[in-house]
Amino acid sequence: MNRTLMKSKITIPILGVVVFVVLWIVFYPPIYAIHDEAAYMAQAYVMRSGTIFGDVAGINVVSSIKEPSGHLVTKYAPGTSFLLIPFTFIGWKTIFLLPLVLYLLGFFVFIKILKIYNIPPYFSLLYLLYPSSVLYSRTIMADIPSAVFFIIALYLFLKGKRFYFLSGLIFGFLSLFRYSNIILSIPFLIFVAIRFFKEIRKTCFLSSPFLKFVIGLLPGILILLFYNKIAFGGFFNTPLGVTGTFSLGFLPHNILFYVLSMSLIYPFMFFFIFFLRKNRLIFITTAFLFLLFYSLYSYFTTAPGRNMFKTLVVGMRYLLPITPIFILSYSDMLDRIRKKSVFLVNIFFWFLIGIFSILDLGMVYQHQRFLKKQEQYKNIIYENTDEYSLILTNYDGMEFFQPVWGKRKYTMFVYWRNKIPVDLSKYNFKKLYLLTVVRSDKEGNEYVRKYADEIVQEYNGQLVREVKGDPELRLWRLNYESTNDSVSEKR
């Protein structure tokens, strides 16, 4: 009887994940959506060539910075691009399978964690259908790898002392996906240290769980330190301040946003962590330390048009690693209430699953439409420019270039309100183009148009293609004769 009941309970999440995968494949991402993804993809091709420097590989990587020796290196941690490398050998479109595979892995590990807490496996549907996770499972950014590797490290930790080395190993590798992920390991390190000192008379240091956890942490941390040394000139040099800044002034707004998001998507989910039956203190410490870090950060992702409801979903990007903790707490509370009121909880739970199945499908459909437009714009650019050309563009135009799509070089002519002087003599190219991609929700559009008009007049530009709408795309051929004849067809 118990086996039959258990099989019926596990059948539900299995059916759920099958439907999820089928729909995911039906809406297979045709291209990426934003700059970050463009950077991770391009960096994968850079690393595939045996270097971490884009200029050495001859590949433009958006959001690159100049390191002390003068080379250009991506500002993002190397882990995600490294995982993408195998997919690049199959074909660039297969790179989107990485987040799907990882997301499914995280789903099955979450079921294992539910089992530790004696929570029925069908509660894993709350993990599977969490809108922010569903959205980012369609992207090649660091968010899904960070969340999945954390949940694996968490599961191994919960399995007990015998698995502390493996847990520490995964925690160490977490930092290779995003520098801030090192914060996630701190409460667990403190926990095993306190436990060790409490049991110091009974435990041999060389065989202690504390030492196992610390040794496990070392490989990932050491790899990151040596990467920093090569990329940024020092073991402890990081690019954390490149994208944004940290200040107490951001705390009220950001923490309110994150609390609202975790309280409104799944009703009151944020507060249930305080009532978790097991490991409450370490979970609360981990979640709130991570929450505090990003609440002090100046940047979080907003939806196009600054739509508040959509921003509640996309804005949870940086906190995805800790959402499994909150979903576990939510599942734990619902399961406890279910034991007292089965009927009411079942109605609420399945209503929630039904609603978010529909909402997630609508969200994915909208995202797919956006990606189709991105793909259309990419095709327009490559069909209307020649090989070995140089393209002057603005910030939003840079995301439409990848080495695997064709041999194009690009450089920015404007950033926010500032015009960027371009020394054309430094580039090897056959033809010169000007590209502007203007999104209505971005600031500084008037400067993009102003400086573009100046360049068109200076080089007697001819409009090659224009696409009106949002975003607005305009592409000009500029009259400029390159004095450098060293462009090689082999490049």
Secondary structure, 3 states (H helix, E strand, C coil): CHHHHHHHHHHHHHHHHHHHHHHHHHCCCCCCCCHHHHHHHHHHHHHHCCCCEHHHHCCCCCCEEECCCCCEEECCCCHHHHHHHHHHHHCHHHHHHHHHHHHHHHHHHHHHHHHHCCCCHHHHHHHHCCHHHHHHCCCCCCHHHHHHHHHHHHHHHHCCHHHHHHHHHHHHHHCCCCHHHHHHHHHHHHHHHHHHHHCCCCCCHHHCHHHHHHHHHHHHHHHHHHHHHHHHCCCCCCCHHHHCCECHHHHHHHHHHHHHHHHHCCCCHHHHHHHCCCCHHHHHHHHHHHHHHHHCECCCCCCHHHCHHHHHHHCCHHHHHHHHHHHHHHHHHHHHHHCCCHHHHHHHHHHHHHHHHHHHHHHHHHHHHHHHHHHHHHHHHHHCCCCCEEEEECHHHHHHCCCCCCCEEEEECEECCEECCCCHHHCCCCCEEEEEEECCCCCCHHHHHHHHHHHHHHCCCEEEEEECCCCEEEEEEECCCCCCCCCCCCC
